[in-house]
Amino acid sequence: MSRIDFHNSTELSTPRLQALCCDAIAGWAVGTITLRVRYSRSSDFSGTCFYADRRVFINLGRHLKYPYRMATHLAKTRSVGRRWYKPLYSLDLASGYDVVLFVFLHELYHLLVKRSRRNTRQKESMCDRFAARYLVDRFGREVRDPAGRPVARETWDFQDLDGFVDGARDRRVQSAEPTAAKPSELLRFATG
């Protein structure tokens, strides 16, 4: 069973932050995560994940103003001649709760990659996509291009992120879900 040993030293509501993070780990077999949320010294935000004991530290800038436009690594890499680059897509975040949740989801994906026995190197873009997808789906946040225009989902959400970390799924949760009825069973129920 996954759970979070949670401590928050910011002015954000501890029960609300804890509920957001606990909802995010539902369905994943990550064991107990130690999560500490605190203010940063100067940066807008940061996160650190220690695999061995599943500790996650999130630092939130006290100075941030909302809505906050967070630069991400969601875009596909592009090439011009022999030069490669990745446009910075941004995500509009409504509050400190969004920032903390994004960083937590990013770090959670690092843990899921490790628990799935995948190579943990160079996964920053996948981690950003995992976090962005959750915030877009659950809270309607928008992804924007460098000019501030909304970006079509298929240009940034193009990988099977859940399939990549399928080894970290909580199989007990999946087996408890009801299975879809077969068409013959539906017909039997409809006809009495």
C-alpha positions in Angstrom: 0.0 0.0 0.0 1.4 3.4 -1.0 1.3 6.2 1.6 3.0 9.5 2.3 4.9 10.6 5.4 4.1 14.3 4.9 5.4 17.5 6.4 4.7 21.0 5.2 6.4 24.1 6.6 4.8 26.6 4.1 1.7 28.7 4.6 -0.2 26.4 2.2 -2.9 24.2 3.8 -1.3 20.9 4.9 -4.4 18.8 4.6 -5.1 20.1 1.1 -1.5 19.6 -0.1 -1.4 16.1 1.4 -4.7 15.2 -0.2 -3.5 16.4 -3.6 -0.3 14.3 -3.3 -2.1 11.2 -2.0 -4.6 11.3 -4.8 -1.6 11.5 -7.3 -0.1 8.2 -6.0 -3.3 6.2 -6.2 -2.7 3.1 -8.3 1.0 3.2 -8.0 3.1 0.8 -5.8 5.6 3.2 -4.4 5.6 2.1 -0.7 6.0 5.0 1.8 7.2 8.2 0.4 8.7 10.8 2.8 7.6 14.2 1.4 8.8 17.5 2.8 7.5 20.8 1.4 9.3 24.0 2.5 10.2 27.4 1.2 13.2 27.9 -1.0 16.0 30.3 -0.2 15.8 32.1 -3.6 14.7 29.9 -6.5 11.1 29.8 -7.8 10.9 26.1 -7.0 13.0 22.9 -6.9 12.6 19.3 -6.2 14.9 16.4 -5.2 14.2 12.7 -5.1 16.3 10.1 -3.2 15.6 6.7 -4.6 17.0 4.5 -1.9 14.6 5.6 0.8 12.0 7.3 -1.3 12.5 10.8 0.1 11.2 13.8 -1.9 12.0 17.4 -1.0 10.1 20.2 -2.6 11.1 23.9 -2.3 8.6 26.6 -3.2 9.5 30.2 -3.7 7.7 32.4 -1.2 8.0 35.3 -3.7 6.0 33.7 -6.5 3.0 35.6 -7.9 0.0 33.7 -9.4 -0.9 32.7 -12.0 2.7 31.5 -12.5 4.0 30.5 -15.9 6.3 27.5 -15.4 8.7 26.7 -18.2 8.9 23.0 -18.9 10.6 20.5 -21.2 7.4 19.2 -22.8 8.1 19.9 -26.4 9.7 17.4 -28.9 13.3 18.0 -29.8 13.7 19.7 -33.1 16.6 20.1 -35.5 17.7 22.9 -37.8 20.6 21.6 -39.9 23.0 20.0 -37.4 21.7 21.9 -34.4 19.2 20.4 -32.0 16.9 22.4 -29.7 13.8 22.0 -27.6 11.3 24.9 -27.5 10.2 25.8 -23.9 6.5 25.2 -23.5 5.0 26.6 -20.4 2.3 25.6 -18.1 0.0 28.2 -16.4 -0.3 27.3 -12.7 -3.0 28.9 -10.6 -1.4 28.7 -7.2 1.3 27.3 -5.0 -0.7 24.1 -4.7 -0.3 23.6 -8.5 3.5 24.3 -8.3 4.0 21.8 -5.4 1.8 19.2 -7.2 3.7 19.6 -10.5 7.1 19.2 -8.7 5.8 16.3 -6.7 4.5 14.5 -9.8 7.8 15.2 -11.6 9.7 13.6 -8.8 7.1 10.8 -8.4 7.7 9.8 -12.1 11.4 9.5 -11.3 10.5 7.1 -8.6 8.2 5.1 -10.9 10.9 4.8 -13.5 13.3 3.4 -10.8 10.7 1.1 -9.4 10.0 -0.2 -12.9 13.7 -1.0 -13.3 14.1 1.3 -16.2 17.2 3.4 -16.9 16.8 6.6 -14.8 19.1 8.8 -17.0 17.7 11.6 -19.2 14.1 11.3 -18.1 13.4 15.0 -17.3 11.1 15.6 -20.3 9.1 12.5 -19.5 8.8 13.6 -15.9 7.5 17.0 -17.0 5.0 15.4 -19.4 3.7 13.1 -16.6 3.2 16.1 -14.3 1.7 18.4 -17.0 -0.7 15.7 -18.2 -2.1 15.3 -14.7 -2.6 19.0 -14.1 -4.2 19.4 -17.6 -6.5 16.5 -17.1 -7.5 17.1 -13.5 -7.5 20.9 -13.2 -7.7 22.2 -16.8 -4.3 23.9 -16.8 -3.0 25.1 -20.2 0.2 24.4 -22.0 1.6 27.3 -24.0 4.3 27.8 -26.6 7.1 30.4 -26.2 4.8 33.1 -27.7 2.1 32.3 -25.1 -0.3 30.6 -27.5 -2.1 27.4 -26.4 -0.4 24.2 -27.7 -2.3 21.3 -29.2 -2.1 18.3 -26.8 -0.7 15.9 -29.4 2.4 18.1 -29.8 3.5 17.5 -26.2 1.6 14.4 -25.0 3.0 11.9 -27.4 4.5 9.1 -25.2 3.0 6.2 -23.4 4.2 7.4 -20.0 2.0 5.0 -18.0 3.1 2.0 -20.1 6.7 2.9 -19.6 6.4 2.6 -15.8 3.8 -0.2 -15.8 6.1 -2.2 -13.5 5.3 0.2 -10.7 1.6 -0.2 -10.9 -0.3 -1.4 -7.8 -1.7 -4.7 -9.1 -4.1 -4.9 -6.2 -5.8 -1.7 -7.3 -6.2 -3.0 -10.9 -7.6 -6.4 -9.8 -10.2 -4.7 -7.6 -11.5 -2.7 -10.6 -14.7 -4.1 -12.1 -14.2 -5.7 -15.5 -16.2 -4.6 -18.5 -19.2 -6.8 -19.3 -19.1 -8.9 -22.5 -21.6 -8.0 -25.1 -23.4 -11.3 -24.6 -23.8 -10.5 -20.8 -25.2 -7.1 -21.7 -27.8 -8.7 -24.0 -28.8 -11.2 -21.2 -29.3 -8.4 -18.7 -31.2 -6.3 -21.2 -33.6 -9.1 -22.1 -34.2 -10.3 -18.6 
